[in-house]
Amino acid sequence: MEIRDERIDSGRAFDWGRTSEEYARYRDIYPEVFYQKVADRGLCTEGQRVLDLGTGTGVLPRNMYKYGAEWTGTDISPEQIEQAKKLAAASDMNIDFLAVPTEQLDFAAETFDVITACQCFWYFDHERVMPKLAGLLKPGGKLLILYMAWLPYEDRIAGASEELVLKYSPKWSGAGETKHPIWIPDIAYEYFEMEDHEEYDLMVPFTRESWHGRMKACRGVGASLSEKELVRWDKEHRALLDAIAPEQFEVLHYAALAVLKKID
């Protein structure tokens, strides 16, 4: 499904379905501490019903399945949902996955204890979505927003790879990340109150091949470039990594979370 949003990449079209296979192979990269910080807050654990928005290939529900929550994952991309179903089935996980935009969710009121949004919160139409999410949560329910990004100004490999993305997608708005709290729109505070937030550094391990695949599976590359552009980018990025990266390395990232509690 092709998406255009003037807030993102100056309206350049992108389609996660074009990169779903790479996404499934290369973007399940969050370290265990990323999930443990969620569970330590009593979220997404046994006895809870959790709705994961923008689930992609189901990375969050699949990795947190062991904590015992009952999961439903939704995503705008049918191709992403297809990959999520395959990966969950391969691990014998009972997770419901649905291809539906967040703005069109149609669950009964007060269905979920927790709603999660990992790497996707800024894509939503917040004026429509925030009251909907509040309505789907039980009294006292929590909205958990999660994010992780490389730090291009502090990590040489990340910075060089990002420069190459910008060569091909100069209006890509995912560039230039620095460590900061997750942005929350003003409309959210009509329905939620901030309960907790945290930002912390992470070192994430890669090989040349897995970092190349992770970069290809980003919005500014695999989801938006033409086939001819992808061939050129692929050749240049592999040459770049051969020149500056050992076979195995770590990339500096930061992770952030924000816990919003429903106002009853």
C-alpha positions in Angstrom: 0.0 0.0 0.0 1.5 3.3 -1.1 1.5 6.0 1.5 1.9 9.8 1.0 2.1 12.1 4.0 3.4 15.7 3.7 4.7 15.4 7.3 7.0 12.5 6.2 9.8 12.8 3.6 8.0 16.0 2.2 5.3 13.8 0.8 7.4 11.3 -1.1 5.5 8.0 -1.6 6.6 4.9 0.3 5.3 1.4 0.6 6.4 -1.0 3.4 5.1 -3.9 1.3 8.0 -3.5 -1.1 10.5 -4.2 1.7 8.6 -6.7 3.9 10.9 -9.6 3.2 14.0 -7.6 4.2 12.1 -6.1 7.2 11.3 -9.6 8.4 14.9 -10.7 8.1 16.8 -7.7 9.2 14.7 -5.5 11.5 14.2 -7.8 14.5 17.1 -6.1 16.2 16.0 -4.8 19.6 18.2 -6.0 22.4 16.6 -7.9 25.2 16.8 -4.9 27.6 14.4 -3.1 25.2 11.7 -5.6 26.1 12.7 -6.1 29.7 12.2 -2.4 30.4 8.6 -2.8 29.3 8.0 -5.9 31.4 9.6 -4.4 34.4 6.9 -1.7 34.3 4.2 -4.3 34.5 3.2 -3.9 30.9 2.5 -6.5 28.2 2.6 -9.3 30.8 0.4 -12.2 31.8 -3.3 -11.5 32.2 -3.2 -8.4 29.9 -4.8 -8.0 26.5 -2.4 -5.9 24.3 -3.0 -4.2 21.0 0.2 -3.5 19.0 -0.3 -0.7 16.4 1.9 -0.6 13.3 3.1 -4.1 14.2 5.0 -4.5 11.0 6.3 -8.1 11.0 5.2 -8.6 14.6 8.5 -7.9 16.2 7.1 -6.6 19.5 4.4 -9.2 20.1 6.7 -12.1 19.0 9.6 -11.0 21.3 7.3 -10.3 24.2 5.1 -13.4 23.8 7.1 -15.1 26.6 5.8 -12.6 29.1 2.3 -14.1 28.8 0.1 -11.3 27.4 -2.6 -11.9 24.8 -1.6 -10.0 21.7 -3.3 -8.5 18.7 -1.2 -6.8 16.1 -2.4 -4.4 13.4 -0.6 -2.7 10.4 -1.6 -0.8 7.4 0.5 -3.0 5.1 -1.0 -6.4 4.1 2.5 -7.6 3.2 3.9 -6.8 6.6 1.0 -8.7 8.2 1.6 -11.7 6.0 5.2 -11.8 7.2 4.1 -11.4 10.8 1.7 -14.4 10.5 4.4 -16.6 9.0 6.9 -15.8 11.7 4.5 -16.3 14.5 3.3 -19.6 13.1 6.8 -20.8 12.7 7.3 -20.3 16.4 3.9 -21.7 17.4 2.7 -18.4 18.7 -1.0 -17.6 19.0 -1.1 -13.9 17.9 -4.0 -12.3 16.0 -2.7 -10.1 13.1 -4.9 -7.8 11.1 -4.2 -5.6 8.1 -6.0 -2.3 9.0 -4.9 1.3 9.5 -5.0 2.6 13.0 -7.5 5.3 12.0 -9.9 2.5 11.0 -9.7 0.2 14.1 -13.0 -1.4 15.0 -12.7 -3.1 18.3 -15.3 -3.0 21.1 -14.8 -0.2 23.7 -12.6 -1.0 26.7 -11.1 -4.1 25.1 -7.4 -3.7 25.9 -5.3 -3.2 29.0 -2.3 -1.9 27.0 -1.9 -0.4 23.5 1.6 -0.3 22.1 3.1 1.7 19.2 6.7 0.9 18.3 8.5 2.9 15.6 5.1 4.1 14.2 3.5 6.7 16.4 4.3 9.7 14.2 2.6 8.2 11.2 -0.9 8.5 12.7 -3.6 11.1 12.3 -3.5 12.0 16.0 -6.7 14.1 16.1 -8.6 10.9 15.0 -6.5 8.3 16.7 -6.0 9.6 20.3 -9.7 9.5 21.3 -10.1 6.2 19.5 -7.2 4.7 21.5 -8.5 6.0 24.8 -11.9 4.4 24.0 -10.3 1.0 23.3 -8.5 1.0 26.6 -10.0 -0.3 29.9 -10.1 2.2 32.8 -6.6 2.9 33.9 -5.2 1.4 30.6 -1.8 2.4 29.3 -0.6 3.6 25.9 3.1 2.6 25.5 5.1 4.3 22.8 8.5 2.9 21.9 11.3 4.0 19.6 14.9 3.1 18.8 17.3 4.8 16.3 21.0 4.9 15.4 22.9 8.0 16.4 24.6 9.3 13.2 26.6 12.1 14.7 28.2 9.7 17.3 28.6 6.5 15.3 30.8 6.5 12.2 29.2 3.6 10.4 25.7 4.9 11.1 26.6 8.4 9.9 28.2 7.2 6.7 25.3 4.9 5.9 22.8 7.7 6.6 24.7 10.1 4.2 24.3 7.5 1.5 20.5 7.3 2.1 20.3 11.1 1.8 22.2 10.9 -1.5 19.3 8.9 -2.9 16.5 10.3 -0.7 17.5 13.9 0.1 14.1 14.7 1.7 14.1 11.6 3.9 13.0 12.9 7.3 14.4 10.0 9.3 17.9 11.5 9.2 19.8 13.4 11.9 18.5 11.6 15.0 19.7 12.7 18.4 18.8 11.4 21.8 15.5 12.9 23.1 12.2 12.1 24.7 9.5 10.8 22.4 7.3 13.6 21.0 3.7 13.5 22.2 1.1 15.7 20.4 -0.9 18.1 22.5 -4.2 16.3 21.6 -2.9 13.3 23.5 -3.2 15.1 26.9 -6.9 15.5 26.5 -7.2 11.8 26.9 -4.0 10.7 28.6 -1.5 11.8 31.2 2.2 11.1 31.1 3.1 8.5 33.6 6.7 7.6 32.8 9.4 8.1 30.1 13.0 7.0 29.7 15.7 7.4 27.1 18.9 5.3 27.1 21.8 4.3 24.9 22.2 0.9 23.3 24.9 -0.9 21.4 23.3 -3.1 18.7 25.4 -5.9 17.1 25.5 -6.3 13.3 27.5 -8.0 10.5 28.1 -6.2 7.3 25.3 -8.2 5.7 22.7 -7.6 8.5 23.5 -3.9 8.7 23.2 -3.6 4.9 19.8 -5.4 5.1 18.7 -3.2 8.0 19.5 -0.1 6.0 17.8 -1.4 2.9 14.6 -2.0 5.0 14.3 1.6 5.9 11.8 4.0 4.5 14.3 6.1 2.6 15.7 3.0 0.7 13.7 -0.1 0.1 10.3 1.4 0.8 10.7 4.3 -1.7 13.5 4.0 -4.2 13.0 2.7 -7.7 14.5 -0.6 -8.8 17.3 1.1 -10.7 18.0 3.3 -7.7 18.1 0.3 -5.4 20.6 -1.4 -7.6 22.9 1.6 -7.4 22.4 2.1 -3.7 23.0 -1.6 -3.0 26.4 -1.5 -4.8 27.5 1.8 -3.2 26.5 0.7 0.3 28.2 -2.6 0.1 31.4 -0.9 -1.1 31.1 1.6 1.8 30.9 -1.1 4.4 33.8 -3.0 2.8 35.8 0.2 3.2 34.9 1.3 6.8 33.4 -1.6 8.7 34.8 -4.9 10.0 32.8 -8.1 9.4 31.2 -7.8 12.8 30.6 -4.5 14.7 28.2 -2.6 16.9 26.2 0.5 16.1 25.3 3.1 18.8 21.6 3.6 19.1 19.3 5.2 21.6 16.0 3.8 22.7 13.1 5.7 24.2 9.8 4.9 25.8 6.8 6.9 27.0 3.9 5.5 29.1 0.7 7.4 28.9 -2.2 6.5 31.3 -5.8 6.9 30.2 -7.6 9.6 32.0 -10.8 8.1 33.5 
